[in-house]
Structures are given as structure tokens and as C-alpha cells.
């Protein structure tokens, strides 16, 4: 039987683990005939253009720097 204290410790560990992971948000997908789709993803407030394999690696917990990704630098239109 678990005590309230042990439940709270488990919850705190789960929250700390979740905060330690990076979030991957897919902002757009592009499809071209005969080609692999490309995804524009946002990780840690930086946008990247990636393929399916790289997207899978990001979901597995790899960091963009570990994969050699460079952030997209878009010009802000006025």
C-alpha cells in the first residue's frame, strides 16, 4: 500500500522527468509527388526543416544539435 508521501514523491519525479525532455511541435507538413514529406518543427523556440527519419529521432529524445540541425532563419515581412 502506498502512502500519500510516496505518491507525492513519484509525482514529483514524473514532473521533473517531463520537464527535462524537450517538446517537439510540428507546425507544418509539405508533400511533393514522389518525395519524402518534409516537416517544419519547433523545438525549444527554434524552427527546423526535417524529414521523417529526423522527426522520429527528435521524438525519441535526440536534441537538434546532436543531429547537426541548424535553425531556420526567416526574414520577418512587413
N, C-alpha and C positions, 0 to 999 in steps of 0.2 A: 504494500500500500504506500502510495507516495504522499508526502506531507506537503502542505502549502509552500514551505520553504524550498523543497526540492523542485517543485513545479516552477516556481519563480526563477530558480537558477537555470533550469532548462530553457525557459522562455528567454531569459537574458542572453544565453549562449546562442540561441537561434537568431535573435535580433542582431547580435554582434556579427554573426556569420553572414547574414543577409546584407548588412551594411558594408561588409568587406568586399562583396562581389560588385563588379561593375554592371551597370544596366545597359542593355543593347536595345535601341529603339529603331525599327525600320520605318523610315519616313517616306520612302517611295520605292517602287519596283519598275524596272524597264525591261520590256520583252522585245526582242528582234527575231525575225524569222531565221531559223537555223542556227541561232547563237544561244549561249547560256544567258539567262537573265542576270541583270546587274541590280544591285540594291544600294540605295543611299541610306546609310545607317548613322545614328548618332550615339556616340559613346563618350561619356564624361564631357559633355558640351562641345564635342568636336564632331564634324561630319566627315564621313569616309565613303568612297565608292568601292564596293566589293562584289565578288562573285559568290556563288552558292557555297563553295568549299570554305572560303574565308569567313562567310557568315556563320557557318556551322562551327568553325573554330572559335569565333567570338562568343557564341552561345556556350561553348564548352569551358569558357573562362580565360582564354588567351587574351592578353592585352594587345591593343593595336601596335604598340612599339615592338612587341615580341614577334609580330607578323610582318614587320617592316612597312607598315601603312603610314602614309603621310596624310594629314588632314586636308580637306578641300578648302581652298581659299577663294570664296566667291566675292565678286565685286557687288557692293550694295548699290542698286539702281535708284535713282531719284526721279 
